[in-house]
């Protein structure tokens, strides 16, 4: 069974940092591209960052590219999102998602949620003073 389990969310003050993790099981983790999304209250899914199977190609949304870093450890079947300089607009539930194919998605497709066939349940990040 394919499973993705996020962790690392919580409450943080503005300007703070958090590192999210996503542990994968039930498939060959190292063969797939992954993306971190978030969903703020009352809003749709926002793509944040994508990393290819080997971890050498990372693509970021403009809203986070100078603050967030996506990474992966294929030996540990784990995906990460390091988030720095957090602000209240970053408050959301954060999800990791597995791309449906072993090939890489083209950039224009990255934000389409339907191309990701496995999602975690999410971890809540709250940024407030």
N, C-alpha and C positions, 0 to 999 in steps of 0.2 A: 504494500500500500504506500503510495506517495504521500509523504507528510512534510510540511514545512512548519516550524514552530519558532515564532519570534519571541525575543525577550530583550530586556534592557531599558524598556520605557519607564516613565515615572515623572515626578515633578522636578522641575529645575527652574532656577531664577533666570531672568534675562541676562544674556551674556555667558551663560553656562554651557556645559558640554555634556553629551551623552554618547554612549556607543551602543548601538543596537546589534543584536545577533539574530541569525536565522539558521537553525539547525535543520538539515535535510536528511531524509531517509526514504528508502523504498525505491531508489533509482540511482543511476550513476551520476552523482553530483557533478563531477568534473567534466561532463559532456555538454553541459547546458549553460546558456546565457541566463542571467538573472537581473531582475530590476527591483528596485525599491520604489514603492508608491506610498502616498499618504492620502488620507481623506479627512479634511477638516469638517467640523460640525456644519451641516447644511450645504456642503459643497460636494463636488464630484471627485473622482480619483485624479491625483496629480502625480505624474511620473517625476521621480527625483534623480535617479542615477541607474545606469545599466553597466554591467560588467560581462565580458565574454567568458567563455569556458576556461581559457587559460589565464585569465586575469590581467592580460596586458592591454586590453582596450576598454576604456571607461568613457562613458558619455553621460554628461550631466545636463540637467535643466539649468537654464540661466539663473533661476531664482536661488539655486543652492551651490553653484559650481565653485564659489570661493570659500564656502563654509563647510560643505559636506564632502566626505571621502568614502567611496565604496571600495570594498576589498573582499577577498575570499581566501579561504584556506582549504584547498581541495583535499588535503590529507585529513582534515577534520570535518569535512562535509558542512562547512559553515560559511555563511555570508555575513558581512559586517557593513554597518553604516556608522561612521564616525561623524558626529554632528557638533560643530563648534559655533560660537557666537549666536546662540539660540535667542529667538525673540518670540513674543506672544503669537505672532502670525504662524509660527511653526507648530502650534498646538494642533494635534491631529492624531488619528490612529495610523500607525505606520505598518505597511505590509511588505513582505517579500513575495515575489512572484517568479515562477519558472516559465521560461519561454517554451512553447509547444514543440519546437524542433531542435535538433542538435546543431543545425546551422545557425548563423547569426542573423538576427533580424536587421533589415535595413533601417536607417535612421528615421525615415519618415513614418515608420510603423511602430516605433518604440512605445508611443503613448497609448496605443490601442489596447485596451484591457483584454479584448477577446483573443489576442494571440498568446496569452499566458494561461496555461491549462492547469496550473496548480498554484494555490495561494495559501498563505498562512492565515491565522485568525486575527492577526494584528496585535500590536502593542501600543498602548496609549502613551503619548508624550504630552505633558502639560507644562507650558512655560508661562510663569506668572510670578509676580512679586508678592 
